Amino acid sequence: MKYTPTAFLLLMLATTALASVDLVTIPRRESTQLTIYNSEDITMVRENRLLTVKQGINRIQFSWANTLIDPTSIDFRILDHVDKVDLLDTTFPSGRNDALQWNIRSGIAGKVPVEIRYFTSGITWKADYVGMANGDETEMGLKGYVRVYNNSGELYDNAQVRLVVGKINLVEKIADLARRPAPTGEVQWKGGKNGKLALYAEMDRIVSVSEEVLDDDESDDFAETKKQVKKQGLSEYFIFTIAGREDIKHQEPKRLVSMDVAEVPLAAIYKLTDRDGGQRFTKYYRFKNKKLLDKRGKEQALPDMENLGVSPLPDGMVRLFSEYANQDLAYVGGTSTKYVPIGDRVEVSVGADTDITMIRRVKDQRISNVIARQYKRRINDEFVMYYDMIDYDETFVYEEELVSGKPVNVEIEVERRFGANVILWGSEGKPKDWSSDEAGAYVDLHEVESRIEKVDQNHVKYFLDMRPGQKWVVTYTVTYKRRKMGPELNTAKHREPLR
């Protein structure tokens, strides 16, 4: 390609002018916003800065050494004077993966607000809960906490924080992108065209829900008030907005109270199940993620921080304590919970309980409706008699005797496993396929005066309310319809000689 003398002179002047521009480091943050997921190791960071520019070309350097920032996600936006200030290009210095340079042309001199946003890994959060049960196990106080962990290598001071519950699908992990070498040379990224726009749009949609909450908390006297966590739903996501601003320091966990609820209704449930051997009862404390009611059954007008049922409960550890009459405390149990939707319940095992006993007896066993095939097969010089057991029904009659040694009324749940697909005749009436000839376990519990439910393909559960010292006998039948059984060799090895 040939240049005319005029074109060559203009090119040299432009190159000389660009080379003479001083390289300026990006100024300190004016404000920061962190949007932190708990389902993926990803945080969107939005930084607002006041950039001092002069007329002409400005070269701005942005660096992130020893952090987990994804360099392919860094996006630069000019927020004001957009008709006079223009981002020309983005350049990565050769041989470095911890810095980039923005070349900006400005028609004015002064301060220009800009936004820098990017994705980083290493910032995570988790929830945990502590409950304190009263002496008669009818109520408890429940405190919830959120902890923010920053292992990103960067300090985010005076930051607005949002914690997001919900699943986001990433093709590539941010931590992996952060460790790759950055692109080299000039990259034409105007308007953030870096392959992350769809993800930014999704994050911005989530962020916009809580903008008003954050704006309301900017008062000067907010630091003197109790820290609040606002809870808002957005379709498939739920957002916990930490009111005010926080310093999210590197490797210094930040712990905040997310709820402080008094007088949560508590129930003690006693369960026996074949899943753990079915030999003894286990005690559970149960509460629901449901708004608290007053004595008239109406929802109480409580702040979000002092109520349940306002938001789902994020994944976390639940630890329960019990208070004795002398006000001593004892740890009674804990469990790790997954996402608890509004209205759903949480159960915590308190351990084995020997005050409620059960004896199970087989009162009867019989085989009926046998279909068999008898035939002879020649083996060498003898006939051997064989039997094919094609179909048969095997019926068991069970009796379960339960005795409560508790001084108060208790709720009992008994779960039984049956080794075939269950057809249940329970409290809801006789099923349509009860007389079917198909294989399965036909469980007849309809004479038991309690609530009965089919848990899954193989398990059935019944529920009892028992008074102090009460004995309850439950009798039921199970018929296994066994079909298409395999051949059975005559165990007596009856043989007949050839004739």
N, C-alpha and C positions, 0 to 999 in steps of 0.2 A: 504494500500500500504506500502511495506517494503523498507527501504533504506539500501544499503550497507554502511559500515563505510566510504569508500572513497567518495561515493555520498553524504552522510550526511555532511562530512567535507567540500566538495566543496559548498554545499548549504549554510552552515553557514558562510563560508568566503564571498560568494557573498552577502548575506543579510547584513553582517557587513559592507562590503565595501559601499553598497548603502546607509546604514543609516548614514555613516560618511560623505557623500557628502553634502556640504553646499547648502542651498536653495538660489538661486539668483533671484532677481527681474528682469524682462525683461528690457533692456535698453531703453532709449528714442528713439523716432522715428527719422529716417534720412529723410524720406519723406512719404507723405500720398496722396492717391488718393481717391476721393469720386465720386461715380456714383449714382446720385439721380434721382429717377423717380418722375413724377408728377401724374401718374394714380394710384399708390399704395404707401402706406407709407413704402417704402423700400429703403435703401441705401446700396450699397456694398462699404466696406472700405478695402483698400489695404495699409498696413503699411510695409515699409522697415526699418529694424533695423540691426545694427551691433552687433552681439552677441559674447561676449568674452568667449571662452571656454578653458578648460584645458584638458589634456589627461585623458581619463577615463570617468567616469559617471558624467554628469552635470544635476542638477535639476533646471529647470527654472520655475518661477511662473509668471502667467499672471492674472491680476485681473481687474474687471470692475464694481466696486461697484457704485450704484446710477446712472446707465446708462440703456439704452434700447437695449443693445446688446443681440442678440439671442445666447445663449451659445451652442446650438446644431449646429451652423453654423461655429464655430471658426475652422480655418484651418491653419496649420503650415507647411511651406515649406522651405527647405534648398536650397539656390540658388547657392552655390559654395562648392567645396570640398565634393561633394556628395558621393565620393568613400571612404572618410575618416570620415565623420560625419553622424550619423544615428539617426533618431528619434525612440526610443524604444517603448514608449507608452505615452498615455495621461491619467492623473488621476485627478478626481475631489475630493477635500478634503471633508470628511464626514461632513454633516451639513452646508455646504456653497454652495451658488448658485451664487457667485460673483468672483470665482477664479478657476483656474485649474493649473495643473503642467505638464510640459513636461520633460520626462527623456531622455537625449541625451547621446549617447556614441560617443566620439571623439578620433580619432587617432592622432590629432594634438593639439597644443596649439596656441591660437591667436584669431583673429577676423574672424567671419564667417557671411556673409550676409544672412539674412533670411527674409521671407515674411510672415506676418500674415494677413489673410483676414477673414472677417465676415460680417454678415448682421446686420444692426441696424435700428430701427425706430426712429421717432421723428425729422428727417431732411427732410424738404419739400421745395418746391419752387413754385412760381407763377409768372405770368407775368402781366403787366399792361401797358397801352398805353395812351399818352396824345397828342392830336392833336390841332393845332392852325390854324384856317381857316382865309383866307384873307378877305378883305372887300367885294369883289364881289363874294365870295363863289365859286371860280373856282379852288383854290389850297389850300393846307395846309402843314405845317410842322408837322412831326410825330416823336415822340420819344417813344421808347419802353424800358421797364425796366424789369429786373428779380430780384426778392427778394428771398434770401435763408434764411430759418428759421431753427434754430438749437435748438430743445428742447429735444435732446437725452441725456443730462447730461454730455456730453464729449466735450472738446475743441479740435478741429482739427486745429492745427497751420500749416502754410506754406503748405497748401493743394492744390493739383490740383483738379479742380472741373469740372465735366461733368453733364449736365442737360439733361435728356432723356425724349422725348415725345413719347409715345407709350404705348400700353396696355400689361401688363404682368399678368398672371393668377397665383395666390397664393392659395394653398390649405389651408394653415394656415397663419394667420397674424403674422408678425414679432413681433409686440407689445405684442401679446399673448404669443408667445414663450419666449420672454424676461422675462416675469413675472413668468414663471413656474419654479419649483425647477430644478436645474441642475442634471444630472446623478451623482450617487455616486460611489466611488471605481474606479477601473481601467477600462478604455474603450480602446479597441484596434482600434485606428484610425490612420492608417498609410496611407499617401497619401490623407488625407482628406475624407475618406470614411464615411461620416456622413449624407448621404441622401440628400445632397444639391448639388451634383456634376453637375446635369443637369442644375440647376439654375445658378451655377457658370459659366458653359460653355456658357450659353446664355449671361450673363453679360460680360464675357471676349470677346465674339464676338463683342459686342457693343463697349467695351473699346478700342479694337485694332484699330478701325477706326480712332480714334483721337490721337493715340500715336505720330504720326509724327508732328501733330500740337503742341502738348505740348513740344516735344523735341526742336522745333524751337524757343520756347519762353523762353529758359533758359538763355539768355544773361544777363550780369550783368546790362546793362543799361535799361533793360525792365521796371523796376519800374518807370522810369522817363517818359515813354511814356503813351499815352492814353490807358486805358484798352480796349481790344478787345474781342468780342465773336465770335468764329468761328462756322459755321453752316454746318452740313454734314448730308446727308441722308444715311440710311442703311435699305433697304427693308421696313419693317413695322415700323421702328423707325426713329426718327430724333434726332440728337445730337447737343446740344449747348455746346461748349467747351469754358470755361472761360480761356483766355490766362494768363500765369503767375501763380502765387500762391496767395492764400488768407488765412487769418485767419478766420476760421468759428467758432466763439465763441458761447458758450452756451447762449441762450436767448438774443442774439444781432443780429437782422436781418442784412443781408448784401445786399445792393442794388447796382446793376450794370446796366449800360446802354447797352441794347442789339441792339439798332438801333437808328440812328439819321438821318432821311430822310427829305430832303427839297423838296418843289415843288411837292408834291403828288397830282395828278389830283383828283379834288373833284367835285361831282355833287350833286345838291339839287333836291330831288325827292319829289313829293306831292302825297300822297296816300289816297284813300278812300276805306274802306272795310266793308262788312257786319259783319265781325268777331267782331268788336267793336261797332256795331249799325248802321254804314253806314250813319251817319248824318253830318260829317264834315271831312275836309281834315287834314291830319297830315304831317308835313314836316320832311324829313329825309336827313341826309348827308350820302353819299355813296362813298366809295373808294374801290379799288381792290388790293388784294395782288399779284401784277404783277410788273415785272421789269419796271423801268421808261424809257420812250422813249424821244428821242430828237425831234427837230422840223421836221426832215425828216422821223420820224416814226421808227427810228432805236434804238435798245437798247443801253442805255448809259453805258460806261465803268466806273462803280462806284464800290468802295469797298463794301463788303457785309454789313458793318455797315451802309452804306448810300444808301441802295437800298431795295426795296420790291421784293417779288417774288423769293427770294433766298431760303427761307425755309417756311414751314407752320408757322402760327402764333399760339402759344400755347394759351390755355384757359386763359382768363384774362378780366379785366375791361378796357373799352375804354371810355375815357372822352374827350369831344371836347369843345374848346373855340373859340370864334369869336372875331376878332379885328375890332374895329370901326375906322372911319376916323381920330378921335382924338387920336388914339392908345390906347384907353381904351379897356380892355378885359372883356368879359362876358362869363360865363359858359352857354353853350347852351344845353347840354345833354350828357347822357352816357348810356352805355349798357354793359351787361356781355356777352362776346362772348365765344362760344365753338371753338374748334380746327378749324382754317381757312386754308384749303389747298391752295397750290400755284395756283393762277389764280382765286380763289373764292373772294367774296366781303364781305365787312363789312358795315352794315347800323346802324346808330345811330339816334334815334328819337329826334327831336328838339322841338316837341310839336305841339299843334293844330295851324292851320293857317286859318284865316278868309278871306284872300284876294282872295281865289278861292272858288266859290260857285257852288252848284248843286241843281237843282229841279227835282225830279223824278215824273212822272205822269203815270198812267195806262190809255192808250188811248182806249183800247178795251178789252173785256173779253167775251168769248163764250165757250159753251159746245157742242161737236159734237160726232158722232160715238157712240151713247149710246146703250148699250146692257143691257136689263133689263129682269127680270123674275117676273111675277105676279102670285100669287097663294093665295088660301084661306086656313085658318087653323081653325079648330073647337076648340072653347073655351067654355066649358059648353054647353049652348043651343044656341050659336051664331057662325056664321062664321066671322072671322076677316081677312080683306084683307091685305096681305103683298106684299112688292116689294123687290126683290134682285137686287141691282145695280151691275151688273157683270163687265162691262167695260165701260169706257168713256174717251174722250179726252177733256182737258180744256186748252184753249189757252189765253195767255195774250200778249198784245202789250204794250211795255214800251217806254216812251220817257224820255231821260235824258238830261237836258239843263245845260251845264257847261259854266261858265263865269270866265275869268281870270282878276283879278285886279292887276296883277304884272307888274312892269315896264320893266321886262326882259322876254325873252323866258323861258318857264318852261316845265318840263316833268311831265306828269300826269299818274297815274296808278289807275284804278278803278276795284275793285274786287267784284263780286256778287256771292251770294250763292243761289243755287237752291236745293230744298228739295227732290231730287231724283238723281239717277245716270245720269250724264250729257252725252248727245251725242251732240257734238259741230260741227256746220257748221260755220267755220270761214274763215280766210284769206288763209288757206291751201287747201280749196276746200271742196266740198260736201262729207261727209263721206259715206262709203259703206252701213252702217246700218241706214242711215237716214230714209228710208222707212220701217224700221222694225216695227213690231207690238208689240215688247217687251215694258214692262213698263220702264219709264225713263223720264228725262227732256230733250226735244229736243230744244236746244238753237240755234236760227238763228241770227248770227251776221255778215253774209258774206257781207252785203252791207255797213258795217261800214269801212271807209277808215283809218284803223289803224292796228297795230299788235295786234293779239288776241291769247291767249293761254289758255289751260285747265290746271288749277293748280293742282287739285286733283279730286276725284270722284264727289264732289259737288260744286266746285268753278271754275269760269271762270274770266279771267282778260283781260281788254283791255287797250291799251297805247295810249296816245295822246301827241303831241308836240304843245303847245299853245303859240301864240304871245301875246304881251301886249294888254289887252282890248278885246281879241278875245272871241266870243261866239261860242260854238260848240253844235249842237243838235245830239244826238245819239239815233236812233230808232232800236229796235230789238224785236223779238217775242220769246216766250217760250211756248211750248206745252207739257203739262204733260200728258203722256199716262198712265192712271190709270187702273190697271188690278186686277182682282180677288178681287173685293171689297166685303165687308161683307153685310149681310141683313140689310135692313132699314125698321123699322116698319112704317106703314102708320100713319103719325102724326095726320091726321084727325080722326084716330080711327074709320074709316068706318066699320060698322058692319051690318051684315044681319042675320035675324032670320032663324032658320032651317025651311025647307019646308017639 
